[in-house]
Amino acid sequence: MNNAHTAALALMLALPLAAAAQSAAPAASGKGAQVNVSMCAGCHTIPGYQASFPRVYHVPKISGQSAKYIEAALNEYKKGERDHPTMRAIAQGLSDADIAAVAAYFAERGAQVK
């Protein structure tokens, strides 16, 4: 199985699990929306994590980033303006409210999420 097949399989397995976990996800303060952060935390909270699809890619830590930056990045992935297939697939499944809630959640965390 090549890297593309492995990544596609991982994504197919992750999305249903992430949807199932959404009801148990914490609420973003001030937004009142349920935030499904499990699909983000799996990669973006591991210090020094590198993904190998579609190429070796340094995965940035997003906790403590500005909410505006996270929202802009997710919207760019959603529109196809940023080129990463996994992020594009995840972002396209998010509503504007989901994006705002995820951005608020990680912006508020700062050093809390490592």
C-alpha positions as a printed Julia matrix, in Angstrom:
114×3 Matrix{Float64}:
   0.0    0.0    0.0
   1.51   3.36  -0.99
   1.35   6.62   0.97
  -1.67   7.9   -0.96
  -3.66   4.75  -0.17
  -2.6    4.83   3.47
  -3.6    8.48   3.88
  -6.93   7.96   2.11
  -7.72   4.99   4.35
  -6.77   6.94   7.46
  -9.0    9.82   6.41
 -11.94   7.53   5.68
 -11.59   6.01   9.14
 -11.0    9.31  10.94
 -13.99  11.26   9.63
 -16.71   8.91  10.95
 -14.89   8.66  14.29
 -14.61  12.42  14.48
 -18.33  12.8   13.76
 -19.18  10.29  16.48
 -17.0   12.11  18.98
 -18.58  15.5   18.25
 -21.38  15.13  20.78
 -18.83  14.57  23.55
 -16.55  17.44  22.48
 -16.1   20.46  24.73
 -18.02  23.65  24.02
 -16.09  26.71  22.93
 -16.51  29.44  25.49
 -18.46  32.41  24.25
 -19.71  30.59  21.15
 -22.05  27.99  22.63
 -21.29  25.66  19.72
 -20.0   22.15  20.15
 -16.45  21.9   18.85
 -15.11  18.74  17.32
 -11.44  19.23  18.08
 -10.47  15.56  18.02
  -9.82  15.66  14.29
  -7.44  18.61  14.83
  -5.75  17.48  18.02
  -4.64  14.19  16.49
  -1.98  16.0   14.46
  -1.79  19.62  15.6
  -1.04  19.02  19.29
   1.92  16.67  18.81
   5.18  18.66  19.16
   7.36  18.26  16.09
   4.83  16.07  14.26
   5.42  15.53  10.56
   2.88  14.06   8.18
   4.06  12.07   5.19
   1.18  12.81   2.84
   1.26  14.2    0.24
   4.88  14.9    1.13
   6.81  15.18   4.37
   5.09  18.16   5.92
   5.73  19.85   9.26
   2.38  20.04  11.07
   2.11  23.34  12.94
   0.95  23.56  16.54
  -2.28  25.58  16.4
  -3.07  26.14  20.07
  -2.5   29.78  20.89
  -2.71  30.92  17.26
  -5.08  33.79  16.65
  -8.65  32.75  15.92
  -8.61  34.97  12.81
  -5.57  33.11  11.47
  -7.08  29.66  12.1
 -10.4   30.69  10.53
  -8.63  32.15   7.49
  -6.51  29.02   7.05
  -9.49  26.67   7.32
 -11.49  28.77   4.87
  -8.57  28.75   2.42
  -8.37  24.95   2.67
 -12.14  24.74   2.23
 -11.98  26.84  -0.96
  -8.97  24.92  -2.3
  -6.69  27.96  -1.98
  -4.28  25.99   0.22
  -2.9   22.73  -1.09
  -3.12  19.86   1.36
  -5.63  17.09   0.51
  -6.29  15.97   4.08
  -6.84  19.5    5.38
  -9.02  20.32   2.37
 -11.22  17.28   3.02
 -11.59  18.14   6.69
 -12.29  21.84   6.07
 -14.88  21.11   3.39
 -16.85  19.15   5.98
 -17.02  22.12   8.35
 -19.68  24.82   8.43
 -18.74  28.45   9.02
 -19.94  28.04  12.63
 -17.77  24.92  13.04
 -14.73  26.79  11.72
 -15.34  29.72  14.08
 -15.79  27.37  17.05
 -12.63  25.36  16.29
 -10.66  28.59  15.83
 -11.95  30.01  19.12
 -11.22  26.76  20.97
  -7.57  26.59  19.9
  -6.98  30.34  20.17
  -8.13  30.24  23.8
  -5.93  27.28  24.68
  -2.51  28.87  24.23
  -0.01  26.72  26.08
  -2.75  24.58  27.65
  -2.88  22.2   24.66
   0.53  20.7   24.05
